[in-house]
Amino acid sequence: MIEVCNVTGGYKKHKPTVKSVAFTVEKGSFCTLLGPNGSGKTTLIRLMMGVLPLTAGEIKLEQKSISSYSATQLAQKIAVMTQENQIGLEFTVREIVALGRYPFQTKRFLNSESPYDKEVIERVMKRTDVWRYRHHSFNALSGGEKQRVLLAKSLAQEPEYLLLDEPTNHLDVKHAMELLHLLKELQREENLTIVAILHDLNIAALFADDAILLKDGEVYARGIEEIFSDQQTLQHVYGVDLHVLYHPGVHKRQLAYVPRKKRRYYKLFPTYIRS
């Protein structure tokens, strides 16, 4: 269980990005963080990682403050996949994934992979469909392929908790759906607890068990049912016209976005449109 207890913090102490945020992520659940750009989602993930300092509140992992864990202890429980997928040095795909075993290796400055480390590395690479790229340069891969490699690296930590910052970034629809299906399988089969920032609200509604909707650094609404049944709340938070409807194939709510009427653009580009 992850407990976020009235957390305030961010990059500037005098101007926090996240303010008095409180929620609980149950063990074995898939919780998504929702909200427009600038709402505090990535900052919150970084506070949960312990990368950014808290100015108030506390974050607990299994009823213990994350500050009481060493960096190695935390890495043996929580894996993180961020949006950044640029690696300055030339590493092979396998070398990148192998970094996930680092918290479990005692001789960290030597090539100390155990037979079990090698087994885990191969298993997660095959499961994420990157084993075929194991000898390729990471920097030579496409954006979507890099995302899958970084997921494999996170899974190589054999985490109990997985924090994901926009995991479907750079992925087309097919690969985004495959990645989310894989995450759901891992959640069910290994009781993996997942906290993921998702920008695609329809994908979030299909795959997540719980949701936190952020606006201006604060929790605006909580719960899949509560959020996706409230059309006015979504319109207010995201600033777009939309309709809530049911998916034709599964009993899940989905959103249909309504484009602005053409007449509104005359005020923005009067010369261009009339010419």
C-alpha positions as CSV (number, residue, x, y, z in Angstrom):
1,M,0.0,0.0,0.0
2,I,1.1,3.5,-0.8
3,E,-0.3,6.3,1.3
4,V,0.0,10.0,0.3
5,C,-0.7,11.9,3.4
6,N,-1.6,15.6,2.9
7,V,1.5,16.1,0.7
8,T,2.8,19.5,-0.3
9,G,5.9,20.0,-2.3
10,G,7.6,20.7,-5.7
11,Y,10.5,22.5,-7.2
12,K,10.2,25.7,-5.3
13,K,9.6,25.7,-1.5
14,H,7.8,29.1,-1.5
15,K,5.6,28.1,-4.4
16,P,4.7,24.3,-4.2
17,T,3.4,22.6,-7.3
18,V,1.4,20.0,-5.3
19,K,-0.7,21.1,-2.4
20,S,-2.3,19.1,0.4
21,V,-2.7,16.0,-1.8
22,A,-4.0,12.9,0.0
23,F,-5.0,9.4,-1.3
24,T,-4.2,5.7,-0.9
25,V,-3.2,3.2,-3.5
26,E,-4.2,-0.3,-2.5
27,K,-1.8,-3.2,-2.9
28,G,-2.3,-4.9,-6.2
29,S,-4.4,-2.1,-7.8
30,F,-3.9,0.0,-11.0
31,C,-4.2,3.7,-10.1
32,T,-4.0,6.3,-12.8
33,L,-3.1,10.0,-12.2
34,L,-5.2,12.2,-14.5
35,G,-5.2,15.9,-15.2
36,P,-4.2,18.5,-17.8
37,N,-0.6,19.6,-18.4
38,G,0.7,21.5,-15.4
39,S,-1.7,19.9,-12.9
40,G,1.1,18.4,-10.9
41,K,1.1,14.7,-12.0
42,T,4.8,14.3,-12.8
43,T,5.7,16.4,-9.7
44,L,3.6,14.0,-7.6
45,I,5.3,11.0,-9.0
46,R,8.7,12.5,-8.2
47,L,7.6,13.2,-4.7
48,M,6.5,9.6,-4.4
49,M,9.9,8.5,-5.6
50,G,11.7,10.7,-3.0
51,V,13.4,12.7,-5.7
52,L,11.8,16.0,-4.7
53,P,11.6,17.2,-1.1
54,L,8.3,17.5,0.8
55,T,7.5,20.7,2.4
56,A,4.6,19.2,4.3
57,G,2.9,15.8,4.8
58,E,4.3,12.3,4.4
59,I,4.5,9.5,1.9
60,K,4.3,5.9,3.3
61,L,5.1,2.6,1.7
62,E,3.7,-0.4,3.5
63,Q,3.0,1.9,6.6
64,K,6.6,3.2,6.8
65,S,7.7,6.6,5.6
66,I,9.7,6.4,2.4
67,S,12.4,8.5,4.2
68,S,13.1,5.5,6.4
69,Y,14.1,3.4,3.4
70,S,17.6,3.5,2.0
71,A,17.9,4.1,-1.7
72,T,18.7,0.4,-2.3
73,Q,15.8,-0.8,-0.1
74,L,13.5,1.5,-2.0
75,A,14.8,0.4,-5.4
76,Q,14.1,-3.2,-4.4
77,K,10.4,-2.4,-3.9
78,I,9.6,0.4,-6.3
79,A,10.6,0.7,-10.0
80,V,10.1,3.9,-11.9
81,M,9.7,4.5,-15.6
82,T,9.9,8.2,-16.6
83,Q,9.3,10.0,-19.9
84,E,13.0,10.5,-20.5
85,N,14.4,7.9,-22.9
86,Q,17.6,9.6,-24.1
87,I,20.8,7.9,-23.0
88,G,24.0,9.8,-23.6
89,L,26.4,6.9,-23.8
90,E,26.2,4.0,-26.2
91,F,24.7,1.0,-24.4
92,T,23.2,-2.1,-25.9
93,V,19.6,-2.9,-25.1
94,R,20.6,-5.7,-22.9
95,E,23.0,-3.5,-20.9
96,I,20.2,-1.0,-20.3
97,V,17.8,-3.7,-19.0
98,A,20.6,-5.2,-16.9
99,L,20.8,-2.0,-14.9
100,G,17.5,-3.0,-13.3
101,R,19.4,-5.7,-11.4
102,Y,21.8,-3.2,-9.9
103,P,20.0,-2.9,-6.5
104,F,20.4,-6.6,-5.9
105,Q,24.1,-6.9,-6.8
106,T,26.6,-6.7,-4.0
107,K,29.7,-6.1,-6.2
108,R,28.2,-3.2,-8.0
109,F,31.4,-2.0,-9.7
110,L,32.2,-5.3,-11.3
111,N,30.4,-7.5,-13.7
112,S,28.7,-9.5,-11.0
113,E,25.6,-10.9,-12.7
114,S,24.4,-14.1,-11.1
115,P,22.7,-16.9,-13.0
116,Y,19.5,-15.6,-11.5
117,D,20.2,-12.1,-12.7
118,K,20.7,-13.4,-16.2
119,E,17.5,-15.4,-16.0
120,V,15.5,-12.4,-14.9
121,I,17.0,-10.2,-17.6
122,E,16.1,-12.7,-20.4
123,R,12.6,-13.3,-19.0
124,V,11.6,-9.6,-18.9
125,M,13.1,-8.8,-22.3
126,K,11.2,-11.6,-23.9
127,R,8.0,-10.6,-22.1
128,T,8.3,-7.0,-23.4
129,D,9.3,-8.2,-26.8
130,V,12.8,-6.6,-26.9
131,W,14.9,-9.7,-26.7
132,R,15.5,-9.6,-30.4
133,Y,17.1,-6.1,-29.9
134,R,19.5,-7.3,-27.1
135,H,22.7,-6.6,-29.1
136,H,21.4,-3.4,-30.7
137,S,22.4,0.1,-29.6
138,F,19.6,1.6,-27.4
139,N,20.0,5.0,-29.1
140,A,19.3,3.4,-32.5
141,L,15.8,2.3,-31.5
142,S,12.5,4.0,-32.2
143,G,10.7,5.9,-29.5
144,G,8.2,3.1,-29.0
145,E,11.0,0.5,-28.8
146,K,12.9,2.5,-26.2
147,Q,9.7,2.7,-24.1
148,R,9.5,-1.1,-24.1
149,V,13.2,-1.4,-23.2
150,L,12.8,1.0,-20.3
151,L,9.8,-1.0,-19.1
152,A,11.9,-4.2,-19.3
153,K,14.5,-2.4,-17.2
154,S,11.9,-1.5,-14.6
155,L,10.6,-5.1,-14.5
156,A,14.1,-6.4,-14.1
157,Q,14.0,-4.9,-10.6
158,E,11.2,-7.4,-9.8
159,P,9.3,-4.6,-8.1
160,E,6.2,-4.8,-6.0
161,Y,5.3,-1.3,-7.0
162,L,5.7,0.3,-10.5
163,L,5.5,4.1,-11.1
164,L,5.0,5.1,-14.7
165,D,5.1,8.6,-16.1
166,E,3.2,8.5,-19.4
167,P,4.2,5.0,-20.4
168,T,2.3,5.1,-23.7
169,N,4.3,8.2,-24.8
170,H,5.7,7.7,-28.3
171,L,3.6,4.6,-28.8
172,D,1.0,4.1,-31.6
173,V,-2.4,2.7,-30.8
174,K,-1.5,-0.9,-31.3
175,H,1.7,-0.8,-29.1
176,A,0.0,1.3,-26.5
177,M,-2.8,-1.2,-26.1
178,E,-0.3,-4.1,-26.0
179,L,1.7,-2.3,-23.3
180,L,-1.4,-1.7,-21.2
181,H,-2.6,-5.3,-21.6
182,L,0.9,-6.5,-20.4
183,L,0.7,-4.2,-17.4
184,K,-2.7,-5.6,-16.5
185,E,-1.4,-9.2,-16.8
186,L,1.5,-8.3,-14.5
187,Q,-0.9,-6.7,-12.1
188,R,-3.1,-9.8,-11.9
189,E,-0.4,-12.5,-12.1
190,E,2.2,-10.9,-9.8
191,N,0.0,-8.7,-7.6
192,L,1.9,-5.7,-9.0
193,T,0.8,-2.3,-7.8
194,I,0.8,0.3,-10.6
195,V,0.6,4.0,-10.4
196,A,0.6,5.5,-14.0
197,I,0.2,9.0,-15.4
198,L,-2.1,8.6,-18.5
199,H,-3.1,11.4,-20.8
200,D,-5.5,9.3,-22.9
201,L,-8.6,9.3,-20.8
202,N,-10.3,6.5,-22.7
203,I,-7.4,4.2,-22.2
204,A,-7.4,5.2,-18.5
205,A,-11.1,4.3,-18.2
206,L,-10.5,0.9,-19.9
207,F,-7.5,-0.3,-17.8
208,A,-7.3,1.5,-14.4
209,D,-9.0,0.4,-11.3
210,D,-8.8,3.7,-9.6
211,A,-8.1,7.3,-10.6
212,I,-6.9,10.6,-9.1
213,L,-7.9,13.7,-11.0
214,L,-5.6,16.6,-10.4
215,K,-6.2,20.3,-11.1
216,D,-3.7,23.1,-10.2
217,G,-1.8,20.7,-7.9
218,E,-4.8,19.6,-5.9
219,V,-7.0,16.5,-5.9
220,Y,-10.2,17.6,-7.7
221,A,-12.0,14.2,-7.9
222,R,-11.3,10.6,-7.0
223,G,-12.4,7.2,-8.4
224,I,-13.0,5.8,-11.9
225,E,-16.8,5.8,-11.5
226,E,-17.0,9.2,-10.0
227,I,-14.7,10.9,-12.5
228,F,-16.0,9.2,-15.7
229,S,-19.7,9.6,-14.9
230,D,-19.3,13.4,-14.3
231,Q,-19.3,15.1,-17.6
232,Q,-19.3,18.6,-16.2
233,T,-16.2,17.9,-14.0
234,L,-14.2,16.6,-16.9
235,Q,-15.3,19.6,-19.1
236,H,-14.3,22.0,-16.3
237,V,-10.9,20.4,-15.6
238,Y,-9.8,19.9,-19.2
239,G,-11.5,22.9,-20.7
240,V,-13.1,21.0,-23.7
241,D,-16.6,20.0,-24.7
242,L,-17.2,16.2,-24.4
243,H,-19.8,13.6,-23.9
244,V,-19.7,10.6,-21.6
245,L,-20.9,7.3,-23.2
246,Y,-20.5,3.6,-22.8
247,H,-18.0,1.6,-24.8
248,P,-20.0,-0.7,-27.3
249,G,-17.9,-3.8,-26.4
250,V,-17.2,-3.6,-22.7
251,H,-19.0,-2.1,-19.8
252,K,-16.7,0.9,-19.4
253,R,-17.4,4.6,-19.9
254,Q,-15.7,6.4,-22.7
255,L,-15.4,10.1,-23.8
256,A,-16.4,11.6,-27.2
257,Y,-14.8,15.0,-27.7
258,V,-16.7,17.7,-29.4
259,P,-14.8,20.0,-31.8
260,R,-15.4,23.7,-31.6
261,K,-17.9,25.2,-34.1
262,K,-16.3,26.9,-37.0
263,R,-17.8,30.3,-36.1
264,R,-15.5,30.5,-33.1
265,Y,-12.4,30.6,-35.2
266,Y,-13.5,33.8,-37.0
267,K,-12.5,35.8,-33.8
268,L,-9.1,34.1,-33.7
269,F,-8.2,34.3,-37.4
270,P,-10.6,36.8,-39.1
271,T,-8.3,37.8,-41.9
272,Y,-7.1,34.3,-42.7
273,I,-10.6,32.8,-42.8
274,R,-12.3,35.5,-44.8
275,S,-9.6,35.8,-47.5
